[in-house]
Amino acid sequence: MKEFALFFKRDFHTKENQPSPEQLQQTIKPWQDWLGSIAAQNKLTNKGNRLTQEIKIVKPNNTVLNGPFAEIKEAIGGFIVVKAADFDEALEMAKGCPVLLSPWNGSVEVRMIASE
């Protein structure tokens, strides 16, 4: 089993793309459900390590892009580390992330953690 970091990104700078407190409140349950489903499979870990240079980014509509590249307005809002057999399994987990369903144009960056 390999480990992958899933970074949650969205636009934190453009004023009209900022959620209201009510909108943020509505996102809590989907996040809890998504994280709970990964934890229930015993695939959620909090262990950190250095990262490899290979990057895949999941955008809305299950679009997968190769990285790395920088988007000036996008910023990382948080991350988790998951266990997966390979990149494909990690990408499938990322495709369920609630940030992809938000109206704030979020994305999930998936990076494999380098093994020692």
Secondary structure, 3 states (H helix, E strand, C coil): CEEEEEEEEEECCCHHHCCCHHHHHHHHHHHHHHHHHHHHCCCEECCCCCEEEEEEEEEHHHEEEECCCCCCCEEEEEEEEEEECCHHHHHHHHHCCHHHCCCCCCEEEEEEECCC
